[in-house]
């Protein structure tokens, strides 16, 4: 179950039996799209990351954003 933390309302819904491999791919895709300045990725990162820095944004940052988009505080908790 999602933790109790103060971030915006989740924007993604996990399937009944989520695949860790698929979640990893989503994080990689989010990172690539953010680096390409894709509007949807930029908006999602800005929504869930306090002070995103495009110059240093890395996979662990994309994983954290993805976890928060699913309603979890961190990738580990996801």
PyMOL Python script that loads the backbone (N, CA, C, O; Angstrom):
from pymol import cmd

cmd.read_pdbstr("""\
ATOM      1  N   UNK A   1       0.841  -1.179   0.000  1.00  0.00           N
ATOM      2  CA  UNK A   1       0.000   0.000   0.000  1.00  0.00           C
ATOM      3  C   UNK A   1       0.883   1.238   0.000  1.00  0.00           C
ATOM      4  O   UNK A   1       1.973   1.233   0.571  1.00  0.00           O
ATOM      5  N   UNK A   2       0.413   2.287  -0.635  1.00  0.00           N
ATOM      6  CA  UNK A   2       1.185   3.516  -0.645  1.00  0.00           C
ATOM      7  C   UNK A   2       1.415   4.038   0.769  1.00  0.00           C
ATOM      8  O   UNK A   2       0.579   3.863   1.656  1.00  0.00           O
ATOM      9  N   UNK A   3       2.556   4.678   0.958  1.00  0.00           N
ATOM     10  CA  UNK A   3       2.888   5.253   2.251  1.00  0.00           C
ATOM     11  C   UNK A   3       2.135   6.553   2.477  1.00  0.00           C
ATOM     12  O   UNK A   3       1.391   7.016   1.613  1.00  0.00           O
ATOM     13  N   UNK A   4       2.337   7.120   3.629  1.00  0.00           N
ATOM     14  CA  UNK A   4       1.687   8.384   3.947  1.00  0.00           C
ATOM     15  C   UNK A   4       2.737   9.487   3.919  1.00  0.00           C
ATOM     16  O   UNK A   4       3.434   9.709   4.909  1.00  0.00           O
ATOM     17  N   UNK A   5       2.849  10.161   2.816  1.00  0.00           N
ATOM     18  CA  UNK A   5       3.781  11.260   2.668  1.00  0.00           C
ATOM     19  C   UNK A   5       3.068  12.386   1.956  1.00  0.00           C
ATOM     20  O   UNK A   5       1.979  12.188   1.419  1.00  0.00           O
ATOM     21  N   UNK A   6       3.657  13.554   1.943  1.00  0.00           N
ATOM     22  CA  UNK A   6       2.992  14.725   1.402  1.00  0.00           C
ATOM     23  C   UNK A   6       3.554  15.118   0.036  1.00  0.00           C
ATOM     24  O   UNK A   6       4.399  16.007  -0.073  1.00  0.00           O
ATOM     25  N   UNK A   7       3.080  14.457  -0.971  1.00  0.00           N
ATOM     26  CA  UNK A   7       3.400  14.785  -2.348  1.00  0.00           C
ATOM     27  C   UNK A   7       2.085  14.911  -3.091  1.00  0.00           C
ATOM     28  O   UNK A   7       1.040  14.528  -2.566  1.00  0.00           O
ATOM     29  N   UNK A   8       2.119  15.440  -4.298  1.00  0.00           N
ATOM     30  CA  UNK A   8       0.877  15.551  -5.066  1.00  0.00           C
ATOM     31  C   UNK A   8       0.190  14.191  -5.228  1.00  0.00           C
ATOM     32  O   UNK A   8       0.812  13.140  -5.076  1.00  0.00           O
ATOM     33  N   UNK A   9      -1.064  14.240  -5.529  1.00  0.00           N
ATOM     34  CA  UNK A   9      -1.857  13.046  -5.760  1.00  0.00           C
ATOM     35  C   UNK A   9      -1.212  12.194  -6.848  1.00  0.00           C
ATOM     36  O   UNK A   9      -0.794  12.722  -7.879  1.00  0.00           O
ATOM     37  N   UNK A  10      -1.126  10.883  -6.630  1.00  0.00           N
ATOM     38  CA  UNK A  10      -0.536   9.995  -7.642  1.00  0.00           C
ATOM     39  C   UNK A  10      -1.246  10.141  -8.984  1.00  0.00           C
ATOM     40  O   UNK A  10      -2.447  10.404  -9.045  1.00  0.00           O
ATOM     41  N   UNK A  11      -0.485   9.966 -10.045  1.00  0.00           N
ATOM     42  CA  UNK A  11      -1.038  10.102 -11.394  1.00  0.00           C
ATOM     43  C   UNK A  11      -1.020   8.794 -12.161  1.00  0.00           C
ATOM     44  O   UNK A  11      -1.560   8.713 -13.264  1.00  0.00           O
ATOM     45  N   UNK A  12      -0.406   7.775 -11.592  1.00  0.00           N
ATOM     46  CA  UNK A  12      -0.332   6.461 -12.240  1.00  0.00           C
ATOM     47  C   UNK A  12      -0.947   5.415 -11.324  1.00  0.00           C
ATOM     48  O   UNK A  12      -0.987   5.582 -10.105  1.00  0.00           O
ATOM     49  N   UNK A  13      -1.427   4.329 -11.933  1.00  0.00           N
ATOM     50  CA  UNK A  13      -2.029   3.227 -11.183  1.00  0.00           C
ATOM     51  C   UNK A  13      -1.293   1.936 -11.535  1.00  0.00           C
ATOM     52  O   UNK A  13      -1.151   1.586 -12.707  1.00  0.00           O
ATOM     53  N   UNK A  14      -0.829   1.239 -10.504  1.00  0.00           N
ATOM     54  CA  UNK A  14      -0.146  -0.032 -10.727  1.00  0.00           C
ATOM     55  C   UNK A  14      -1.133  -1.113 -11.149  1.00  0.00           C
ATOM     56  O   UNK A  14      -2.260  -1.142 -10.656  1.00  0.00           O
ATOM     57  N   UNK A  15      -0.730  -1.995 -12.049  1.00  0.00           N
ATOM     58  CA  UNK A  15      -1.590  -3.132 -12.373  1.00  0.00           C
ATOM     59  C   UNK A  15      -1.624  -4.090 -11.175  1.00  0.00           C
ATOM     60  O   UNK A  15      -0.795  -3.968 -10.273  1.00  0.00           O
ATOM     61  N   UNK A  16      -2.564  -5.034 -11.152  1.00  0.00           N
ATOM     62  CA  UNK A  16      -2.690  -5.956 -10.018  1.00  0.00           C
ATOM     63  C   UNK A  16      -1.389  -6.705  -9.678  1.00  0.00           C
ATOM     64  O   UNK A  16      -1.086  -6.903  -8.502  1.00  0.00           O
ATOM     65  N   UNK A  17      -0.637  -7.111 -10.673  1.00  0.00           N
ATOM     66  CA  UNK A  17       0.628  -7.803 -10.433  1.00  0.00           C
ATOM     67  C   UNK A  17       1.730  -7.093 -11.219  1.00  0.00           C
ATOM     68  O   UNK A  17       2.098  -7.529 -12.309  1.00  0.00           O
ATOM     69  N   UNK A  18       2.255  -5.997 -10.664  1.00  0.00           N
ATOM     70  CA  UNK A  18       3.244  -5.224 -11.415  1.00  0.00           C
ATOM     71  C   UNK A  18       4.544  -5.991 -11.617  1.00  0.00           C
ATOM     72  O   UNK A  18       4.945  -6.811 -10.790  1.00  0.00           O
ATOM     73  N   UNK A  19       5.177  -5.703 -12.722  1.00  0.00           N
ATOM     74  CA  UNK A  19       6.453  -6.325 -13.080  1.00  0.00           C
ATOM     75  C   UNK A  19       7.583  -5.348 -12.764  1.00  0.00           C
ATOM     76  O   UNK A  19       7.575  -4.213 -13.241  1.00  0.00           O
ATOM     77  N   UNK A  20       8.545  -5.783 -11.969  1.00  0.00           N
ATOM     78  CA  UNK A  20       9.687  -4.932 -11.654  1.00  0.00           C
ATOM     79  C   UNK A  20      10.438  -4.551 -12.927  1.00  0.00           C
ATOM     80  O   UNK A  20      10.902  -3.419 -13.063  1.00  0.00           O
ATOM     81  N   UNK A  21      10.555  -5.488 -13.850  1.00  0.00           N
ATOM     82  CA  UNK A  21      11.236  -5.206 -15.114  1.00  0.00           C
ATOM     83  C   UNK A  21      10.515  -4.100 -15.892  1.00  0.00           C
ATOM     84  O   UNK A  21      11.161  -3.224 -16.468  1.00  0.00           O
ATOM     85  N   UNK A  22       9.199  -4.138 -15.908  1.00  0.00           N
ATOM     86  CA  UNK A  22       8.431  -3.109 -16.612  1.00  0.00           C
ATOM     87  C   UNK A  22       8.591  -1.754 -15.917  1.00  0.00           C
ATOM     88  O   UNK A  22       8.693  -0.723 -16.581  1.00  0.00           O
ATOM     89  N   UNK A  23       8.613  -1.757 -14.590  1.00  0.00           N
ATOM     90  CA  UNK A  23       8.809  -0.505 -13.850  1.00  0.00           C
ATOM     91  C   UNK A  23      10.200   0.077 -14.140  1.00  0.00           C
ATOM     92  O   UNK A  23      10.347   1.291 -14.285  1.00  0.00           O
ATOM     93  N   UNK A  24      11.197  -0.771 -14.222  1.00  0.00           N
ATOM     94  CA  UNK A  24      12.548  -0.303 -14.568  1.00  0.00           C
ATOM     95  C   UNK A  24      12.561   0.328 -15.960  1.00  0.00           C
ATOM     96  O   UNK A  24      13.192   1.362 -16.175  1.00  0.00           O
ATOM     97  N   UNK A  25      11.861  -0.304 -16.901  1.00  0.00           N
ATOM     98  CA  UNK A  25      11.784   0.238 -18.261  1.00  0.00           C
ATOM     99  C   UNK A  25      11.068   1.586 -18.263  1.00  0.00           C
ATOM    100  O   UNK A  25      11.475   2.508 -18.970  1.00  0.00           O
ATOM    101  N   UNK A  26      10.012   1.697 -17.480  1.00  0.00           N
ATOM    102  CA  UNK A  26       9.297   2.972 -17.396  1.00  0.00           C
ATOM    103  C   UNK A  26      10.206   4.067 -16.853  1.00  0.00           C
ATOM    104  O   UNK A  26      10.169   5.198 -17.336  1.00  0.00           O
ATOM    105  N   UNK A  27      11.022   3.742 -15.856  1.00  0.00           N
ATOM    106  CA  UNK A  27      11.945   4.727 -15.286  1.00  0.00           C
ATOM    107  C   UNK A  27      12.984   5.146 -16.324  1.00  0.00           C
ATOM    108  O   UNK A  27      13.305   6.329 -16.436  1.00  0.00           O
ATOM    109  N   UNK A  28      13.503   4.199 -17.072  1.00  0.00           N
ATOM    110  CA  UNK A  28      14.482   4.517 -18.123  1.00  0.00           C
ATOM    111  C   UNK A  28      13.840   5.386 -19.207  1.00  0.00           C
ATOM    112  O   UNK A  28      14.450   6.337 -19.696  1.00  0.00           O
ATOM    113  N   UNK A  29      12.608   5.046 -19.573  1.00  0.00           N
ATOM    114  CA  UNK A  29      11.897   5.838 -20.580  1.00  0.00           C
ATOM    115  C   UNK A  29      11.648   7.255 -20.076  1.00  0.00           C
ATOM    116  O   UNK A  29      11.802   8.220 -20.824  1.00  0.00           O
ATOM    117  N   UNK A  30      11.264   7.378 -18.813  1.00  0.00           N
ATOM    118  CA  UNK A  30      11.034   8.698 -18.228  1.00  0.00           C
ATOM    119  C   UNK A  30      12.324   9.519 -18.261  1.00  0.00           C
ATOM    120  O   UNK A  30      12.301  10.699 -18.613  1.00  0.00           O
ATOM    121  N   UNK A  31      13.434   8.907 -17.900  1.00  0.00           N
ATOM    122  CA  UNK A  31      14.726   9.594 -17.929  1.00  0.00           C
ATOM    123  C   UNK A  31      15.059  10.070 -19.343  1.00  0.00           C
ATOM    124  O   UNK A  31      15.439  11.225 -19.535  1.00  0.00           O
ATOM    125  N   UNK A  32      14.920   9.191 -20.324  1.00  0.00           N
ATOM    126  CA  UNK A  32      15.213   9.566 -21.714  1.00  0.00           C
ATOM    127  C   UNK A  32      14.306  10.690 -22.191  1.00  0.00           C
ATOM    128  O   UNK A  32      14.768  11.643 -22.818  1.00  0.00           O
ATOM    129  N   UNK A  33      13.012  10.579 -21.894  1.00  0.00           N
ATOM    130  CA  UNK A  33      12.066  11.606 -22.323  1.00  0.00           C
ATOM    131  C   UNK A  33      12.349  12.941 -21.635  1.00  0.00           C
ATOM    132  O   UNK A  33      12.230  13.998 -22.254  1.00  0.00           O
ATOM    133  N   UNK A  34      12.722  12.892 -20.360  1.00  0.00           N
ATOM    134  CA  UNK A  34      13.050  14.131 -19.644  1.00  0.00           C
ATOM    135  C   UNK A  34      14.287  14.784 -20.257  1.00  0.00           C
ATOM    136  O   UNK A  34      14.326  16.000 -20.440  1.00  0.00           O
ATOM    137  N   UNK A  35      15.279  13.985 -20.568  1.00  0.00           N
ATOM    138  CA  UNK A  35      16.502  14.515 -21.175  1.00  0.00           C
ATOM    139  C   UNK A  35      16.244  15.086 -22.572  1.00  0.00           C
ATOM    140  O   UNK A  35      16.948  15.992 -23.017  1.00  0.00           O
ATOM    141  N   UNK A  36      15.235  14.552 -23.259  1.00  0.00           N
ATOM    142  CA  UNK A  36      14.849  15.059 -24.594  1.00  0.00           C
ATOM    143  C   UNK A  36      13.890  16.232 -24.494  1.00  0.00           C
ATOM    144  O   UNK A  36      13.438  16.762 -25.509  1.00  0.00           O
ATOM    145  N   UNK A  37      13.577  16.638 -23.259  1.00  0.00           N
ATOM    146  CA  UNK A  37      12.695  17.777 -23.006  1.00  0.00           C
ATOM    147  C   UNK A  37      11.274  17.543 -23.522  1.00  0.00           C
ATOM    148  O   UNK A  37      10.610  18.464 -23.997  1.00  0.00           O
ATOM    149  N   UNK A  38      10.824  16.286 -23.418  1.00  0.00           N
ATOM    150  CA  UNK A  38       9.451  15.957 -23.804  1.00  0.00           C
ATOM    151  C   UNK A  38       8.490  16.567 -22.778  1.00  0.00           C
ATOM    152  O   UNK A  38       8.668  16.350 -21.579  1.00  0.00           O
ATOM    153  N   UNK A  39       7.493  17.310 -23.209  1.00  0.00           N
ATOM    154  CA  UNK A  39       6.617  18.038 -22.294  1.00  0.00           C
ATOM    155  C   UNK A  39       5.974  17.174 -21.195  1.00  0.00           C
ATOM    156  O   UNK A  39       5.933  17.597 -20.040  1.00  0.00           O
ATOM    157  N   UNK A  40       5.480  15.993 -21.524  1.00  0.00           N
ATOM    158  CA  UNK A  40       4.821  15.151 -20.518  1.00  0.00           C
ATOM    159  C   UNK A  40       5.811  14.702 -19.441  1.00  0.00           C
ATOM    160  O   UNK A  40       5.476  14.679 -18.257  1.00  0.00           O
ATOM    161  N   UNK A  41       7.021  14.350 -19.851  1.00  0.00           N
ATOM    162  CA  UNK A  41       8.037  13.910 -18.897  1.00  0.00           C
ATOM    163  C   UNK A  41       8.493  15.081 -18.024  1.00  0.00           C
ATOM    164  O   UNK A  41       8.654  14.930 -16.813  1.00  0.00           O
ATOM    165  N   UNK A  42       8.696  16.228 -18.632  1.00  0.00           N
ATOM    166  CA  UNK A  42       9.107  17.409 -17.873  1.00  0.00           C
ATOM    167  C   UNK A  42       8.038  17.757 -16.839  1.00  0.00           C
ATOM    168  O   UNK A  42       8.360  18.062 -15.690  1.00  0.00           O
ATOM    169  N   UNK A  43       6.779  17.713 -17.241  1.00  0.00           N
ATOM    170  CA  UNK A  43       5.688  18.027 -16.316  1.00  0.00           C
ATOM    171  C   UNK A  43       5.628  17.025 -15.160  1.00  0.00           C
ATOM    172  O   UNK A  43       5.416  17.409 -14.010  1.00  0.00           O
ATOM    173  N   UNK A  44       5.815  15.749 -15.469  1.00  0.00           N
ATOM    174  CA  UNK A  44       5.759  14.733 -14.416  1.00  0.00           C
ATOM    175  C   UNK A  44       6.919  14.907 -13.436  1.00  0.00           C
ATOM    176  O   UNK A  44       6.727  14.803 -12.224  1.00  0.00           O
ATOM    177  N   UNK A  45       8.099  15.166 -13.944  1.00  0.00           N
ATOM    178  CA  UNK A  45       9.262  15.376 -13.070  1.00  0.00           C
ATOM    179  C   UNK A  45       9.034  16.612 -12.203  1.00  0.00           C
ATOM    180  O   UNK A  45       9.284  16.573 -10.998  1.00  0.00           O
ATOM    181  N   UNK A  46       8.569  17.695 -12.791  1.00  0.00           N
ATOM    182  CA  UNK A  46       8.337  18.916 -12.027  1.00  0.00           C
ATOM    183  C   UNK A  46       7.249  18.727 -10.978  1.00  0.00           C
ATOM    184  O   UNK A  46       7.281  19.371  -9.929  1.00  0.00           O
ATOM    185  N   UNK A  47       6.297  17.858 -11.248  1.00  0.00           N
ATOM    186  CA  UNK A  47       5.211  17.615 -10.297  1.00  0.00           C
ATOM    187  C   UNK A  47       5.690  16.852  -9.060  1.00  0.00           C
ATOM    188  O   UNK A  47       5.243  17.129  -7.947  1.00  0.00           O
ATOM    189  N   UNK A  48       6.592  15.902  -9.254  1.00  0.00           N
ATOM    190  CA  UNK A  48       6.973  15.011  -8.160  1.00  0.00           C
ATOM    191  C   UNK A  48       8.381  15.211  -7.605  1.00  0.00           C
ATOM    192  O   UNK A  48       8.745  14.575  -6.616  1.00  0.00           O
ATOM    193  N   UNK A  49       9.162  16.063  -8.209  1.00  0.00           N
ATOM    194  CA  UNK A  49      10.525  16.305  -7.726  1.00  0.00           C
ATOM    195  C   UNK A  49      10.602  17.745  -7.236  1.00  0.00           C
ATOM    196  O   UNK A  49      10.190  18.664  -7.944  1.00  0.00           O
ATOM    197  N   UNK A  50      11.118  17.944  -6.050  1.00  0.00           N
ATOM    198  CA  UNK A  50      11.119  19.282  -5.444  1.00  0.00           C
ATOM    199  C   UNK A  50      11.909  20.299  -6.265  1.00  0.00           C
ATOM    200  O   UNK A  50      11.385  21.358  -6.612  1.00  0.00           O
ATOM    201  N   UNK A  51      13.148  19.986  -6.572  1.00  0.00           N
ATOM    202  CA  UNK A  51      13.979  20.916  -7.341  1.00  0.00           C
ATOM    203  C   UNK A  51      14.760  20.137  -8.400  1.00  0.00           C
ATOM    204  O   UNK A  51      15.956  19.897  -8.231  1.00  0.00           O
ATOM    205  N   UNK A  52      14.103  19.743  -9.479  1.00  0.00           N
ATOM    206  CA  UNK A  52      14.803  18.953 -10.500  1.00  0.00           C
ATOM    207  C   UNK A  52      15.901  19.777 -11.173  1.00  0.00           C
ATOM    208  O   UNK A  52      15.718  20.954 -11.483  1.00  0.00           O
ATOM    209  N   UNK A  53      17.017  19.143 -11.385  1.00  0.00           N
ATOM    210  CA  UNK A  53      18.134  19.773 -12.075  1.00  0.00           C
ATOM    211  C   UNK A  53      18.410  18.973 -13.340  1.00  0.00           C
ATOM    212  O   UNK A  53      18.996  17.893 -13.268  1.00  0.00           O
ATOM    213  N   UNK A  54      18.000  19.480 -14.492  1.00  0.00           N
ATOM    214  CA  UNK A  54      18.185  18.728 -15.740  1.00  0.00           C
ATOM    215  C   UNK A  54      19.631  18.319 -16.001  1.00  0.00           C
ATOM    216  O   UNK A  54      19.878  17.291 -16.632  1.00  0.00           O
ATOM    217  N   UNK A  55      20.574  19.099 -15.530  1.00  0.00           N
ATOM    218  CA  UNK A  55      21.982  18.795 -15.780  1.00  0.00           C
ATOM    219  C   UNK A  55      22.460  17.559 -15.031  1.00  0.00           C
ATOM    220  O   UNK A  55      23.380  16.877 -15.481  1.00  0.00           O
ATOM    221  N   UNK A  56      21.839  17.266 -13.884  1.00  0.00           N
ATOM    222  CA  UNK A  56      22.300  16.124 -13.089  1.00  0.00           C
ATOM    223  C   UNK A  56      21.225  15.063 -12.881  1.00  0.00           C
ATOM    224  O   UNK A  56      21.432  14.115 -12.124  1.00  0.00           O
ATOM    225  N   UNK A  57      20.087  15.212 -13.540  1.00  0.00           N
ATOM    226  CA  UNK A  57      18.990  14.258 -13.386  1.00  0.00           C
ATOM    227  C   UNK A  57      19.439  12.886 -13.883  1.00  0.00           C
ATOM    228  O   UNK A  57      19.870  12.740 -15.026  1.00  0.00           O
ATOM    229  N   UNK A  58      19.333  11.883 -13.010  1.00  0.00           N
ATOM    230  CA  UNK A  58      19.849  10.541 -13.315  1.00  0.00           C
ATOM    231  C   UNK A  58      18.756   9.490 -13.139  1.00  0.00           C
ATOM    232  O   UNK A  58      17.627   9.805 -12.761  1.00  0.00           O
ATOM    233  N   UNK A  59      19.110   8.236 -13.420  1.00  0.00           N
ATOM    234  CA  UNK A  59      18.138   7.148 -13.335  1.00  0.00           C
ATOM    235  C   UNK A  59      17.516   7.053 -11.947  1.00  0.00           C
ATOM    236  O   UNK A  59      16.309   6.841 -11.832  1.00  0.00           O
ATOM    237  N   UNK A  60      18.307   7.206 -10.895  1.00  0.00           N
ATOM    238  CA  UNK A  60      17.724   7.113  -9.546  1.00  0.00           C
ATOM    239  C   UNK A  60      16.696   8.218  -9.311  1.00  0.00           C
ATOM    240  O   UNK A  60      15.742   8.021  -8.558  1.00  0.00           O
ATOM    241  N   UNK A  61      16.879   9.381  -9.945  1.00  0.00           N
ATOM    242  CA  UNK A  61      15.895  10.455  -9.839  1.00  0.00           C
ATOM    243  C   UNK A  61      14.613  10.076 -10.580  1.00  0.00           C
ATOM    244  O   UNK A  61      13.511  10.302 -10.080  1.00  0.00           O
ATOM    245  N   UNK A  62      14.759   9.505 -11.762  1.00  0.00           N
ATOM    246  CA  UNK A  62      13.594   9.070 -12.539  1.00  0.00           C
ATOM    247  C   UNK A  62      12.833   7.972 -11.794  1.00  0.00           C
ATOM    248  O   UNK A  62      11.602   7.945 -11.815  1.00  0.00           O
ATOM    249  N   UNK A  63      13.555   7.076 -11.141  1.00  0.00           N
ATOM    250  CA  UNK A  63      12.896   6.025 -10.363  1.00  0.00           C
ATOM    251  C   UNK A  63      12.103   6.616  -9.211  1.00  0.00           C
ATOM    252  O   UNK A  63      10.990   6.172  -8.931  1.00  0.00           O
ATOM    253  N   UNK A  64      12.669   7.619  -8.538  1.00  0.00           N
ATOM    254  CA  UNK A  64      11.962   8.266  -7.428  1.00  0.00           C
ATOM    255  C   UNK A  64      10.701   8.974  -7.931  1.00  0.00           C
ATOM    256  O   UNK A  64       9.643   8.883  -7.308  1.00  0.00           O
ATOM    257  N   UNK A  65      10.816   9.673  -9.052  1.00  0.00           N
ATOM    258  CA  UNK A  65       9.653  10.355  -9.632  1.00  0.00           C
ATOM    259  C   UNK A  65       8.578   9.337  -9.992  1.00  0.00           C
ATOM    260  O   UNK A  65       7.399   9.547  -9.706  1.00  0.00           O
ATOM    261  N   UNK A  66       8.977   8.251 -10.610  1.00  0.00           N
ATOM    262  CA  UNK A  66       8.027   7.212 -10.999  1.00  0.00           C
ATOM    263  C   UNK A  66       7.336   6.628  -9.759  1.00  0.00           C
ATOM    264  O   UNK A  66       6.119   6.446  -9.755  1.00  0.00           O
ATOM    265  N   UNK A  67       8.101   6.340  -8.725  1.00  0.00           N
ATOM    266  CA  UNK A  67       7.518   5.805  -7.487  1.00  0.00           C
ATOM    267  C   UNK A  67       6.487   6.784  -6.932  1.00  0.00           C
ATOM    268  O   UNK A  67       5.398   6.376  -6.530  1.00  0.00           O
ATOM    269  N   UNK A  68       6.819   8.046  -6.909  1.00  0.00           N
ATOM    270  CA  UNK A  68       5.885   9.058  -6.389  1.00  0.00           C
ATOM    271  C   UNK A  68       4.647   9.169  -7.272  1.00  0.00           C
ATOM    272  O   UNK A  68       3.546   9.399  -6.772  1.00  0.00           O
ATOM    273  N   UNK A  69       4.820   9.009  -8.571  1.00  0.00           N
ATOM    274  CA  UNK A  69       3.675   9.051  -9.479  1.00  0.00           C
ATOM    275  C   UNK A  69       2.718   7.892  -9.211  1.00  0.00           C
ATOM    276  O   UNK A  69       1.521   7.992  -9.479  1.00  0.00           O
ATOM    277  N   UNK A  70       3.254   6.794  -8.681  1.00  0.00           N
ATOM    278  CA  UNK A  70       2.424   5.644  -8.310  1.00  0.00           C
ATOM    279  C   UNK A  70       1.926   5.733  -6.870  1.00  0.00           C
ATOM    280  O   UNK A  70       1.160   4.879  -6.425  1.00  0.00           O
ATOM    281  N   UNK A  71       2.354   6.752  -6.148  1.00  0.00           N
ATOM    282  CA  UNK A  71       1.856   6.952  -4.790  1.00  0.00           C
ATOM    283  C   UNK A  71       2.784   6.460  -3.695  1.00  0.00           C
ATOM    284  O   UNK A  71       2.359   6.296  -2.552  1.00  0.00           O
ATOM    285  N   UNK A  72       4.033   6.227  -4.027  1.00  0.00           N
ATOM    286  CA  UNK A  72       5.005   5.751  -3.044  1.00  0.00           C
ATOM    287  C   UNK A  72       6.073   6.815  -2.840  1.00  0.00           C
ATOM    288  O   UNK A  72       6.371   7.583  -3.754  1.00  0.00           O
ATOM    289  N   UNK A  73       6.634   6.859  -1.672  1.00  0.00           N
ATOM    290  CA  UNK A  73       7.631   7.865  -1.341  1.00  0.00           C
ATOM    291  C   UNK A  73       8.954   7.643  -2.079  1.00  0.00           C
ATOM    292  O   UNK A  73       9.638   8.603  -2.435  1.00  0.00           O
ATOM    293  N   UNK A  74       9.306   6.398  -2.304  1.00  0.00           N
ATOM    294  CA  UNK A  74      10.603   6.099  -2.904  1.00  0.00           C
ATOM    295  C   UNK A  74      10.517   4.850  -3.781  1.00  0.00           C
ATOM    296  O   UNK A  74       9.543   4.099  -3.731  1.00  0.00           O
ATOM    297  N   UNK A  75      11.548   4.655  -4.573  1.00  0.00           N
ATOM    298  CA  UNK A  75      11.638   3.476  -5.431  1.00  0.00           C
ATOM    299  C   UNK A  75      11.661   2.214  -4.567  1.00  0.00           C
ATOM    300  O   UNK A  75      11.018   1.220  -4.905  1.00  0.00           O
ATOM    301  N   UNK A  76      12.386   2.248  -3.474  1.00  0.00           N
ATOM    302  CA  UNK A  76      12.482   1.102  -2.578  1.00  0.00           C
ATOM    303  C   UNK A  76      11.108   0.709  -2.023  1.00  0.00           C
ATOM    304  O   UNK A  76      10.781  -0.474  -1.936  1.00  0.00           O
ATOM    305  N   UNK A  77      10.313   1.710  -1.651  1.00  0.00           N
ATOM    306  CA  UNK A  77       8.982   1.421  -1.105  1.00  0.00           C
ATOM    307  C   UNK A  77       8.025   0.934  -2.184  1.00  0.00           C
ATOM    308  O   UNK A  77       7.096   0.174  -1.906  1.00  0.00           O
ATOM    309  N   UNK A  78       8.256   1.373  -3.409  1.00  0.00           N
ATOM    310  CA  UNK A  78       7.446   0.887  -4.538  1.00  0.00           C
ATOM    311  C   UNK A  78       7.673  -0.592  -4.720  1.00  0.00           C
ATOM    312  O   UNK A  78       7.087  -1.201  -5.615  1.00  0.00           O
TER     313      UNK A  78
END
""", "prot")
cmd.dss("prot")
cmd.show_as("cartoon", "prot")
cmd.util.cbc("prot")
cmd.orient("prot")
